[in-house]
Amino acid sequence: MKIYEMRRAPNPRRLRIFLAEKGIDLADFEVEQLDLAAGDNLSASFKAKNPMSGVPVLEFDDGQCLSESMAICRYFEVTHPEPPLMGDSAESQARIEMWNRRMELHLLFPVAMAFRHITGHFADREAVFPDYGADRAQAAARMFDFLDRHLAESSYIAGEDYTVADITALAAIDFARVVDLQIGERAHLAAWHERVSARPSARA
Amino acid sequence: MKIYEMRRAPNPRRLRIFLAEKGIDLADFEVEQLDLAAGDNLSASFKAKNPMSGVPVLEFDDGQCLSESMAICRYFEVTHPEPPLMGDSAESQARIEMWNRRMELHLLFPVAMAFRHITGHFADREAVFPDYGADRAQAAARMFDFLDRHLAESSYIAGEDYTVADITALAAIDFARVVDLQIGERAHLAAWHERVSARPSARA
C-alpha cells in the first residue's frame, strides 16, 4: 500500500498519528511526499487518485484509492481494532464521533480557513477573503477557550480515554501557530497538550 | 428518547431520512421543534445539551445528549445495523465515509456558507461576508457538475447501493434552492435526484 501525503499539513499528520497509535509502522508503506504549494496535488494523475485533490490518499496494491483522512482512519480502525480510537460500543462510537466532528468543524476547519484566507497561501488557485480569515481565527480562539474549560473536567477530548478526537485537536492546535494562535495561559488546555504531545505518536 | 430539530434545516433532515431508511419511526420519539432564526438554539438550556448550538440533538432518557448529525446516525447504524447505510466491510465503510465526507465538505458546507453569507440569515449572531458566500455558491455549483459526471457511471453516490452519502447529497441539493442553485440540465444528477426523491424516506 502507498500513502500520498505532505509532511507539514495537518490532515496527513492526523493519519500518521492514528497509524502510530495503532502500532502500524509507516515504514511498511511506500510514502510519496507532495508539495501542495507547488500544485503537485492538482495534476491530472493525482486527481485520478482523488478528484478533490486533498492529501492524504491511501492507494491499495490493486490501484484503488481512498481519500479523506477520517475514511482512511476508519479503514484501519476496522482492520486493526486494537486499541480502539473511534470507540467500541454504540454509545462510545457516537460520542467520539461527536467530539471528533466538533474538533473538525469548530477547530481544524476554522484554523485551515484562517491560514488560507489570512496568508493567501493558495491564492494561485482560490479566491482569498482576508476578513473572513480573521473571523475564522477568532472562532478558533473561542474554541481554544471552550476546550480549556472542557478539559478542566475531562482528561481527554472525548472523555477519559485518548481517541481520534485528541488526534484532530492536536493537529489543529499545533497547525494554528501558522496564524499566530497559541495556547498561552489556558492551563487545562496546556496540560492536555503536554499529555498528548508526550505520546510517541505525536512525533509520527 | 427525544429529538431537538428544525423541520426545514438540512442537518435534521439528514437524520430524519436516515431513521426512515432504518425503519425507525419518528413517532417513537418526543420531537421538539426549534426556531433557529429566533435563536431558540442559543439559550443556556439548549447549550447545556449542545454547547455548539446545532441541531439535531438526541437526548437519552437519562438526560445524556448526543449532537452532530453523523454521530447520531452512527449511533443508530450500530444499534440498528440493517440495512447498512454506512457500509459493513472495512472497504465499504471507508469508501462510504469518503463519499459522505466529500458530500459534506464540497457540497453541504459550501451550500450552508452560501446561504449564511449571501442571505445574512444569522447576521444577528455572526459576521457576514457576501463575497465569500458567492464564492461558496460557485464551489457548490462546480460540485453539481462533478456529481453529474460521477453519476453517469454510478447509480448512487458511493456506488451501486443507496447510502448515507446519498442522504447528505439530497439534503444539500434540495437546500441549495435557497441560494437559487438548481440541478437544471444536468441529466445524470437529475436522474439520481428523481431516484432518491422517490424513496418514502425523502418525505420524512
Chai-1 contact restraints between the chains, C-beta under 6 A:
chainA,res_idxA,chainB,res_idxB,connection_type,confidence,min_distance_angstrom,max_distance_angstrom,comment,restraint_id
A,M52,B,R102,contact,1.0,0.0,6.0,A-B,restraint_1
A,L66,B,A94,contact,1.0,0.0,6.0,A-B,restraint_2
A,L66,B,M98,contact,1.0,0.0,6.0,A-B,restraint_3
A,S67,B,M98,contact,1.0,0.0,6.0,A-B,restraint_4
A,E68,B,M98,contact,1.0,0.0,6.0,A-B,restraint_5
A,E68,B,R101,contact,1.0,0.0,6.0,A-B,restraint_6
A,A71,B,A94,contact,1.0,0.0,6.0,A-B,restraint_7
A,A71,B,E97,contact,1.0,0.0,6.0,A-B,restraint_8
A,A71,B,M98,contact,1.0,0.0,6.0,A-B,restraint_9
A,R74,B,Q93,contact,1.0,0.0,6.0,A-B,restraint_10
A,R74,B,A94,contact,1.0,0.0,6.0,A-B,restraint_11
A,R74,B,E97,contact,1.0,0.0,6.0,A-B,restraint_12
A,Y75,B,A90,contact,1.0,0.0,6.0,A-B,restraint_13
A,Y75,B,A94,contact,1.0,0.0,6.0,A-B,restraint_14
A,V78,B,A90,contact,1.0,0.0,6.0,A-B,restraint_15
A,V78,B,Q93,contact,1.0,0.0,6.0,A-B,restraint_16
A,T79,B,A90,contact,1.0,0.0,6.0,A-B,restraint_17
A,A90,B,Y75,contact,1.0,0.0,6.0,A-B,restraint_18
A,A90,B,V78,contact,1.0,0.0,6.0,A-B,restraint_19
A,A90,B,T79,contact,1.0,0.0,6.0,A-B,restraint_20
A,Q93,B,R74,contact,1.0,0.0,6.0,A-B,restraint_21
A,Q93,B,V78,contact,1.0,0.0,6.0,A-B,restraint_22
A,A94,B,L66,contact,1.0,0.0,6.0,A-B,restraint_23
A,A94,B,A71,contact,1.0,0.0,6.0,A-B,restraint_24
A,A94,B,R74,contact,1.0,0.0,6.0,A-B,restraint_25
A,A94,B,Y75,contact,1.0,0.0,6.0,A-B,restraint_26
A,E97,B,A71,contact,1.0,0.0,6.0,A-B,restraint_27
A,E97,B,R74,contact,1.0,0.0,6.0,A-B,restraint_28
A,M98,B,L66,contact,1.0,0.0,6.0,A-B,restraint_29
A,M98,B,S67,contact,1.0,0.0,6.0,A-B,restraint_30
A,M98,B,E68,contact,1.0,0.0,6.0,A-B,restraint_31
A,M98,B,A71,contact,1.0,0.0,6.0,A-B,restraint_32
A,R101,B,E68,contact,1.0,0.0,6.0,A-B,restraint_33
A,R102,B,M52,contact,1.0,0.0,6.0,A-B,restraint_34
A,A127,B,D135,contact,1.0,0.0,6.0,A-B,restraint_35
A,F129,B,F129,contact,1.0,0.0,6.0,A-B,restraint_36
A,F129,B,Y132,contact,1.0,0.0,6.0,A-B,restraint_37
A,Y132,B,F129,contact,1.0,0.0,6.0,A-B,restraint_38
A,Y132,B,Y132,contact,1.0,0.0,6.0,A-B,restraint_39
A,D135,B,A127,contact,1.0,0.0,6.0,A-B,restraint_40
